[in-house]
């Protein structure tokens, strides 16, 4: 029995209403259970990235437990190195704080004297800020050092637990990956099984290409940035390079975040000096070259994502999972686009997401 137009319209409105209700609920679940979903997200993407290594070892008859053990070991070592570098940088920053305070007080006094001298030469009244003492400018920072160190310890412990949970999830995922094809055959017909495996392989290949190209470009950007900072004698060169490398995975705004930390350190270290301007110009120039010229040339339109969708996804996933969500926003949307196209080539959502 065919449905009348009124019934079809009613069902359509019910579907829209259910979607409107479901979306906030899903967002709330993703945000509330971030401590579970973030390690799961890391595990899924790491599994895809390390798939070629697993295949290479499997072809050489390396036992599965050695294969998995090597992958988990590499991941834990990387997490440990990153966490150790960040913690050492925070401790070093706290130790250097008195020197930075003294330099900034000296810079403010020099700036105030220069303005007074300039106003006298131009016969302009220079209004000195009432009750302002530059020596008090950073004194309140002393009170927050303990809080900063405590917060860093908490973040370091959270980082360690995320790494451990990621390794555990990855262990179970890789162990069960070999049986996935057989399980799909048990619940699907041959055509559905082929389409599902094809979708998984396409997502895997897309993610591998994205992270390979992005890692290479981010590494080159980080190396150039570290060389610039080393030439000018800026502190925390390695940590700044790590930050530049990581933040460049965030499209559009990542390069701005990446240059903020080394510029802040340079300002605290040298005060109002020409070196700050030179470092800023060189860092921003390298970011613009790699992000705006080299990256589009090598990555092109391979992701097939609408730029507006990328920007919206950055905001959405950044709200849900913070920096981690912003880093993985593009791969998530790219995977979603592949899945939607596999389900329906003429999908409206896929047409909106795609750049073609």
C-alpha positions in Angstrom: 0.0 0.0 0.0 1.5 3.3 -1.1 1.8 6.1 1.4 0.0 9.4 0.7 1.9 12.6 0.3 0.8 13.8 3.8 2.2 10.6 5.4 5.5 11.0 3.5 5.7 14.6 4.7 4.9 13.7 8.2 7.6 10.9 8.2 10.1 13.4 6.8 9.4 15.9 9.6 9.6 13.2 12.2 13.0 12.2 10.9 14.2 15.8 10.9 12.9 16.2 14.5 14.7 13.0 15.6 17.9 14.2 14.0 17.6 17.6 15.8 17.1 15.8 19.1 19.9 13.2 18.5 22.7 15.6 17.5 22.9 17.4 20.9 22.7 14.1 22.7 25.5 12.6 20.6 27.7 15.7 21.1 27.1 15.6 24.9 28.0 11.9 25.0 31.2 12.5 22.9 32.2 15.4 25.1 31.4 13.7 28.4 33.1 10.5 27.5 36.2 12.2 26.0 38.5 10.2 28.2 37.3 7.1 26.5 36.7 8.3 22.9 40.1 10.1 22.6 42.2 7.0 23.2 39.9 5.1 20.9 40.3 7.7 18.2 44.1 7.6 18.6 44.0 3.8 18.5 42.0 3.7 15.3 44.1 6.2 13.4 47.4 4.7 14.7 46.2 1.3 13.5 45.6 2.7 10.0 49.0 4.5 9.9 50.9 1.4 11.1 49.1 -1.0 8.7 51.9 -1.0 6.1 54.4 -1.9 8.8 52.2 -4.7 10.0 51.8 -6.0 6.5 55.5 -5.8 5.8 56.3 -7.8 9.0 53.6 -10.3 8.3 54.9 -11.0 4.8 58.3 -11.9 6.4 56.7 -14.4 8.7 57.2 -12.3 11.8 55.0 -13.7 14.6 51.9 -11.6 15.4 52.9 -11.0 19.0 56.2 -9.5 18.0 54.4 -7.4 15.3 52.0 -6.1 17.9 54.7 -5.7 20.5 56.9 -3.6 18.3 54.0 -1.3 17.3 52.9 -0.8 20.9 56.5 -0.2 22.0 57.0 2.5 19.3 53.8 4.3 20.4 54.7 4.2 24.1 58.2 5.5 23.4 56.9 8.3 21.3 54.3 9.3 23.9 57.0 9.1 26.6 59.4 11.3 24.7 56.8 13.9 23.9 55.5 13.9 27.5 59.0 14.1 28.9 60.0 17.0 26.6 56.9 19.0 27.5 57.4 18.4 31.3 61.1 19.4 31.0 60.1 22.5 29.1 57.6 23.6 31.8 60.1 23.0 34.6 62.8 24.9 32.6 60.3 27.8 31.9 59.6 28.1 35.6 63.4 28.1 36.4 63.9 30.8 33.8 61.0 32.9 35.1 63.1 35.3 37.3 65.4 36.1 34.4 62.4 36.8 32.1 60.8 39.0 34.8 64.0 41.1 35.2 64.3 41.4 31.4 60.7 42.6 30.9 60.9 45.1 33.8 64.1 46.5 32.2 62.4 46.7 28.8 59.3 48.5 30.2 61.5 51.0 32.1 63.5 51.6 28.9 60.3 52.0 26.9 58.9 54.5 29.4 62.1 56.5 29.4 62.1 56.6 25.6 58.5 57.8 25.5 59.3 60.5 28.0 62.3 61.6 26.0 60.3 61.6 22.8 57.5 63.6 24.3 60.0 66.2 25.6 61.6 66.6 22.1 58.1 67.0 20.5 56.9 69.2 23.3 54.0 66.8 24.0 52.8 66.0 27.4 53.5 62.4 28.3 50.9 61.1 30.8 52.6 58.6 33.1 50.4 55.8 34.2 49.4 56.6 37.8 50.5 54.2 40.5 52.4 52.0 38.0 55.5 50.3 39.1 57.1 48.1 36.4 58.8 46.0 39.1 55.3 44.8 40.2 54.4 43.8 36.7 55.3 40.1 37.0 55.4 39.7 40.8 52.0 38.0 40.8 53.6 35.4 38.5 55.5 34.0 41.6 52.2 33.1 43.2 51.1 31.0 40.2 54.4 29.0 39.7 53.2 26.3 42.1 49.8 26.2 40.4 51.5 25.9 37.0 53.7 23.0 38.2 50.8 21.2 39.8 48.7 21.7 36.7 51.6 20.3 34.6 51.9 17.3 36.8 48.2 16.6 36.4 48.3 17.0 32.6 51.4 14.8 32.5 49.5 12.0 34.4 46.5 12.4 32.2 48.8 12.2 29.1 50.3 9.0 30.5 47.0 7.4 31.2 45.8 8.3 27.6 48.9 6.7 26.1 48.4 3.6 28.2 44.7 3.3 27.4 45.5 3.9 23.7 48.0 1.1 23.7 45.6 -1.3 25.3 42.8 -0.5 22.9 45.2 -0.8 20.0 46.4 -4.2 21.3 42.8 -5.6 21.1 42.1 -3.9 17.8 45.2 -5.3 16.0 44.7 -8.8 17.5 41.1 -9.0 16.2 41.9 -7.3 12.8 42.8 -10.6 11.2 39.4 -12.1 12.0 37.5 -9.1 10.7 37.0 -10.4 7.1 35.7 -13.8 8.3 33.3 -12.0 10.7 31.9 -9.9 7.9 31.4 -12.9 5.8 29.3 -14.5 8.6 26.8 -11.5 8.8 26.9 -10.2 5.2 26.5 -11.5 1.7 29.4 -11.4 -0.7 28.6 -8.0 -2.3 28.1 -6.3 1.1 31.3 -7.8 2.4 33.2 -6.6 -0.6 31.8 -3.1 -0.3 32.6 -2.9 3.4 36.1 -4.1 3.0 36.6 -1.7 0.1 35.4 1.2 2.2 37.8 0.3 5.1 40.7 0.0 2.6 39.9 3.4 1.0 39.7 5.1 4.5 42.9 3.4 5.5 44.7 4.6 2.3 43.3 8.1 2.6 44.4 8.5 6.2 47.9 7.0 5.4 48.4 9.5 2.5 47.1 12.4 4.6 49.4 11.7 7.6 52.4 10.9 5.5 52.1 14.2 3.5 51.1 16.2 6.5 53.9 14.8 8.6 56.6 15.5 6.0 55.4 19.1 5.5 55.1 19.7 9.3 58.5 18.2 9.9 60.1 20.6 7.3 58.3 23.5 8.9 59.4 22.5 12.3 63.1 22.0 11.2 63.1 25.5 9.6 61.5 27.0 12.7 64.1 25.3 15.0 67.0 26.6 12.8 65.6 30.2 13.0 65.2 29.9 16.8 68.7 28.4 17.2 70.3 31.2 15.1 68.7 33.8 17.3 69.5 31.9 20.6 65.9 31.5 21.7 65.3 29.1 24.6 63.3 25.9 24.3 64.1 25.2 20.7 63.2 21.5 20.7 59.9 22.1 22.5 59.1 24.9 20.0 59.9 22.6 17.1 57.6 19.9 18.6 54.8 22.4 19.0 55.2 23.7 15.4 55.2 20.1 14.1 52.0 19.2 16.1 50.1 22.4 15.5 50.6 22.3 11.8 48.2 19.3 11.7 45.5 21.8 12.5 44.5 23.5 9.2 44.3 27.3 8.9 44.7 28.3 12.5 47.4 25.8 13.5 50.3 27.9 12.1 49.1 30.8 14.2 49.1 28.7 17.4 52.5 27.2 16.5 54.3 30.5 16.3 52.7 32.0 19.5 54.9 30.0 22.0 58.4 30.7 20.5 57.4 34.4 20.0 56.3 34.6 23.6 59.6 33.1 24.8 61.6 35.4 22.5 59.7 38.4 23.9 60.3 37.4 27.5 64.0 36.6 26.7 64.9 39.7 24.7 62.2 42.2 25.6 61.3 44.8 23.0 64.1 44.0 20.6 64.6 43.8 16.8 65.2 40.1 17.2 61.6 39.5 18.2 60.5 41.2 15.0 63.0 39.2 12.9 62.0 35.8 14.5 58.3 36.7 14.0 58.9 37.5 10.3 60.9 34.4 9.6 58.6 32.0 11.4 55.5 33.5 9.8 57.2 33.5 6.4 58.1 29.8 6.7 54.6 28.9 7.9 53.1 30.8 4.9 55.5 29.1 2.4 54.9 25.5 3.7 51.2 25.8 4.5 50.0 28.1 1.6 52.3 27.0 -1.2 54.0 23.7 -0.6 51.1 21.8 1.1 48.5 22.6 -1.6 51.0 21.7 -4.3 51.8 18.3 -2.9 48.4 17.4 -1.2 46.2 19.1 -3.8 42.5 18.2 -3.6 43.2 14.6 -2.6 41.0 15.0 0.5 38.1 16.3 -1.6 36.7 18.3 1.3 34.9 21.7 1.1 37.1 24.4 2.8 34.0 25.7 4.7 33.3 22.2 5.9 36.9 21.9 7.1 36.6 25.2 9.1 33.2 24.2 10.6 34.6 20.8 11.5 37.6 22.4 13.2 35.2 24.5 15.4 33.0 21.5 16.1 35.6 18.9 17.0 37.7 21.5 18.8 34.6 22.2 21.0 34.1 18.4 21.6 37.7 17.2 22.1 39.9 20.3 22.2 43.2 20.3 20.4 43.0 16.5 19.8 39.7 17.0 18.0 41.1 19.8 15.9 44.1 17.7 14.8 41.8 14.8 13.8 39.0 16.9 12.3 40.1 16.6 8.7 40.7 12.8 8.8 37.3 12.3 10.5 35.5 14.3 7.9 37.4 12.6 5.1 36.5 9.2 6.5 32.8 10.3 6.9 32.8 11.5 3.3 34.0 8.1 2.0 31.5 6.2 4.1 28.6 8.4 2.9 29.6 8.0 -0.8 29.8 4.3 -0.4 26.3 4.2 1.1 24.8 6.5 -1.5 26.8 8.2 -4.3 24.2 10.9 -4.5 24.0 11.6 -0.8 23.1 15.2 0.0 25.5 15.4 3.0 28.3 13.9 0.9 27.7 16.5 -1.8 27.9 19.3 0.8 31.1 17.9 2.4 32.9 17.3 -0.9 34.7 19.9 -2.8 33.6 18.5 -6.2 
